[in-house]
């Protein structure tokens, strides 16, 4: 479940600030959620507000990607293997994405106001570089749990550690 967790910072100051050049490579111009084996991959994708997400179809059947979410409502229509359609996300929020053709396909696009976010690795470790000094709300998010919020103070030249425990129920198969 670690690949479906997003850790991000919130602060009005960060939302208004420009991203430092050191963080620019973290945000590609177009992110991708692939459609393969009748699933969206990755299931959760955090992006910076104003970014576009491409939805390439790798399956040998048609898909129809759509969302009715408040922050971004769209319907890309049916399209075949090898085709890609994209959406630009201009409003922050959590956008639930589905396929009209395959009702069990779902994904989440998290549109964030600032570039200070990350998905932890398989062991739950994460690192966010280049954060300006100050006090922030650090949030650990997973779609099946309430967000876990912690205050964090970033000091110049220092490393700050912040752990999260996100209460997720174990799946029925123990996984």
N, C-alpha and C positions, 0 to 999 in steps of 0.2 A: 503493500500500500504506500510505500514511501514515494513512489513516482507520482502519486496522486495528491501529495501534500505540497502546499505552497507556503513559504515563509516570506513575509513582506513587512515593510515599514510604513507607518502612516504618520503624517504630520502635515499641517497646512503649509509650513515652510517648504517641505520637500515637494509638495504638489505644485508650488509656484516656481521652484528653482529649476534651472537648466541642469541637465545631466553633465557631469564632468566628462572630459574627453576619454578618460581611462575606462569609463563604463560604456562608451559608445559601441564597441564590438559585441557586447552582450546582447544587443537588440538588433537582429537582422531586419532588413526592410520588409521581408515577407516571411512569416512563420508558416509552418505546415502541420496540418492534421490529415494524415493519410487515411484512406478507406481501404482496408485490406482484411481479407478473411472475415468479412461481414462485421468489422469492428472499426471504430475510430482509434487511430494510434498517433500520438498519445491520447489517453483519455482526458487528461487535464493539461491545459496549456496556458501558462501565465504570459501576458504580453503587455507592452506599454501602450497606453492610449495613443491612438493615431496610427497604430500598426495594422497591417493587413495579414490575413490568414488565408492560405491556399488550401483547398480541399481536393487533392488529386484522387481519382478513382483508380485503384490498382486491381479491383475485382473484375471478373469476366461478366459482370452483370451491371445493370443500371442502378444508380443511387440518386437520391433527391435530398440534399442537405438543407435543413431549415432550422429556424429558431423563432419562437414567439416571445422571447425575453424582452423586458421593458427597455433595457439598455441597447439592444440591437435585435430588431425583428427583420428576418429575411427569408427568402425561399429561392434557392438556386436552380430549381427545376431538375428534371431528370437528365442525367448525362452518363455516357458509357465509359468503359475501361480506357485509360490513357488520357482522358480529358481532366482538366483542372478548372475549377471556378474559385474565385476568391471574394472576400469581404473585408472592408476596412472598418475598424472598430474605433469610433470617435468618442464614445462615452464610457466612463468607468463603470464596472459592474460585473456580475457573474452571469454569463450567457450560457444557457443550456442548449445544446445542439443535438438534433435528431435527424433521422432519415425517414421520409414519408413512405418509402418502399419496405423498410425493415424496421419494425417498431422496437426491436430490442437493441438497436444501435443508439448510443448516446455518448456525448462528450461535453466538456465544460471549458469555456474560454474565460479566463479571469483577466479582465482589462483593468490595469492599475495606472494610477496617476503619476508614478515616479519609477525610476529604473532600479529601485532597491528591493529586489525580490529574487527568490531562488527556489528551485525544487531540490530537496535533500537527496543525497546519494542513497544507495541501497541500505547502508548502515545508519542512515538518519543524520549524517554529517552535512553541514552546509557552511558556506562562507559568502558574505556579501562585502565586497571591497568598495573603497572610495566614499564611504558615508561621511558627510560633513559632521563636525562635532555638534553635539546637541542632545536633546532628550526626545525620544520617539516612542511610539507604541509599536512593538514587534508583535505580529500576529502569525500564528500557526493555523492554517486552514486546511480542512478536508471536507469534501461534500457531505459526508455522513456524520459529521460531528459539529458541535458548536465551535466557533473560532476561539482559540486560546490566546488571550492578550496578556502581554507583559510589558512593563515599561523598561526601557533600556537607555542608558546614558553613554554616549560616544565621546571619548576624550581624545584630544589630538595626540597622534603617535602611539596610541595604546590599542591593544587587542581587547575586545569585549566579548565575553561568552554569554550565551543565552540558550538555555535548554527548554524544550517544550515536551509535554506529555499530552498527546492528543488521544482521548479515550475512544478507541474504535472497537466495536464488538468483533470478536473472531468470527470468521465465516463458518458455516455449518460443517464444512469439510476440514476445519482446523487451519485453513490457510489464510 
